[in-house]
């Protein structure tokens, strides 16, 4: 690949678990570069696909991790975390500004820092992860980079997901749930396991592609255990 920072490109491919490829080159190529260098494609078709992958992965994360959220609440959270400024911010955390291929004019006018371009590029790169590594890898990347943003947006007062409900339930007994988290797998495909205990008694176990999801499943199981104990 030419006209990009080689060290930054290597860091990006390592982070994504990919190899340099013509498809990734296309994903990092702006229309202005393609216009000045005939024979090069640009990212717009990949951006279209990546937008759909991102929306599905974010939607599933919200649906699974926030079972008490209404349709309207879920829609608001999703809209907030796939907005252009947020996508651009995620692109910066991945080091994408340094590896975008821009035309001379676009580069001179600050194209590498334009939210409109960065938001498109991050979606096109997500599409490459999906096409070359599969949906699970793309979903894991979304969970890693967008999951904390979802959690921040969804943590409104009164939100009663499984963790909140468990905390409220044991607080009435003067106790506090304690979570233990383990993770394994490569950076782009982490797998988390969580156990939750109350007063030394293990009540729930959960797994998932994010810490949040694993904890939610562990809390769900713990609530079921508490109900069984109380009904006995």
N, C-alpha and C positions, 0 to 999 in steps of 0.2 A: 504494500500500500504506500502511496506517495503523498507528499504535501501535508503530512501530519506529524506530530511529535511521536517518535518511535517508542520512547519510554512510557509515555502516557497510553499509547495503544496497547503495549504489552501489559500494563497494569489493568487496563479495561478488560482485555480478553481473559486474564487470570481471574479477575473479579467475577466475570460472567461464566467462567468455565467453558469458554469457547476457544477456537483457533481463528487466526486471521483468515478471512474468506472473501470471495467476491461479493457475497450477499451482505456481509458486514460493511464492506467498503461502500456499497450502494446505500446502506442505511445511514452512513455518516456523510453522504454527499448531498449538498444543497443544490437546488436548481441552478443557482448562479454559477457554480463550478462546472456543472454539466454543460451549460450554455457556452462557456469559454473553452471547454475541452470535449469536443465531439467524440462520441463513442462511450461516454460515461453516463450511466443512469443516475437517478436521484431517488430520494427516500420517500416520495409522496405515496406510492402504492403501499409500501411497508408501513408507513404511518397509519394508513387506513385500517390495516389488519391489527396493528399493535393497539390501536384505540379500542377495538373490540375485545382483545385479550385482556387489557387492563380493566375495562369495565366489568367483564365477567369475574375476574379474580378479586377485584375490590368488592363486588356485590356479594360473592360467596363468603368472603371474609366477614363482612358485616352481618350477613344472614346467620352464619355459624356462631360468631362470637357474641352477638347481641340479640339473643332470642326474645328479649322483652321489648325490643324496638318495633314500633309500628312501621307500616309501609312508608308513610310520610317522613318519619324520622330517618329511616334508612336512606331514602332518596336525598334528603338534605345532607347527610354525612357524605354520601358518595359524590354528590355534586361538588362539595367543598374540597375533597381530596383529589379530584381529577381536573380541577380548575387550572388554567394556564400558568399562573404564578407558582403553584405547587409543583406541577410537572417540571417547570424550569428549575426549581430548587432541587428536585431529585436529580435532574440531569447534571447539575453542578456537583452533587455529592459523588456522582459516578465519574467525574472528570471529563465529561463530554465536550465542554467548550474547547479543550486543547486538541481534540481529534476530529472536529468537524472540518470537512473540505468545503471551503467557501470560494466564490469568485473574488477577484481582486477588489472590486468596488464594494461588495458586501462586507468583506473583511475590513476594509479601511473605514467603513461607517459603523463599526462595532457590532457586526453580526454575531460574533461569538458570545456576546452577552445579551442578546435579545431574547426575551422570554418567548416570543412567538416562534423563533427558530428552535430554541432549546426544548420547548414542550413537544414540538413535532419530532425532534431527533430522539428523545427518550422513548417515545412510542414506537418509532421505527426500529430502535435497538431491541425493544421488548419483543417485537415481531420476529426478529432474527433469533432470539433465544427460543421462542416458541417453535420456529421452523427447524432449527438445527439441534436443539436439545430436548424439545418436547414441552407439552403444556405443564407438567409438574415442575420443571425447572423455571418456566416463566412465572408460574403461580408463586413459587418460593421466592423469586426475586421481588414480586409485588408485595408479598407478606413482609419481607425484610425491609423494604424501602418505604412502602405505603402503610404497612400495618400500624406503626407507632402514630402516624398522622390520623388514621382512622380512630385509634384509641383515644387520642387527644380530643378529637371532635365529638366523639360519642360519650365522653365522660361528663355528661351534664348532671347536675344535681337531681337526685330522684331516680336515676337510671338503676334498674334492679335486674342486672344480669345474674348468672349463677354465682359468681364470686361475691357480689354484693349481698345476695340473698343468704348465702352461707355465712358471711360475716355477721349479718343481722341475727341469724338463727342462733349462732353460738354465743354472740354477745349477750343474749338474754340469759345465758347460763354463766356469764362472767368469764368466758373463754375466748381465745383468739385462734383462728386457723393459721397453720404454718405450712408453707409450700416449699417443696424441694424440687429443683429443676435440673435436668441433665440434658445435654445436647450431643449429637453425633452427626457425622456426615460432612461433606465439603461445604465451603462457604455459600455456594449458590444453591445448595439443596440440604439445608439443615433439617434435622428431625429432633423434636423435643419431646421429653417425657416429664410428667409432673406428678407428684404425689402430694396429697394434703392430709395433714394430721391435726387432731385436736386433743390436747393434753396427752400427747404421746401415742394416741391411738390412730392408726392410719385408716382413713375413711374413704379415700377416693384416689383413683389413678387415671391419668389421661395422656394421650399422645397427640401430636399434630405437627404441622409444618411451621408453626409459630409458637412462641412461649405462651402468648395469650390464649390460643386455641387449646393447648394442652392443659393450661390452668382451668379454663372454663369447663372442659370435660371432667377434670378431677373434681371440681366443685360440684358439678351436676351429680356425679356418683355419690359424693359425700352427703349431699342433701337427701338423696334416696336412702342412704344408710341411716341417717338421723331419723327420717320418718319411720323406717322399719323398727329402729330401737324404741322410739316413742310409742309406736303402736303395739309393741310386744307386751 
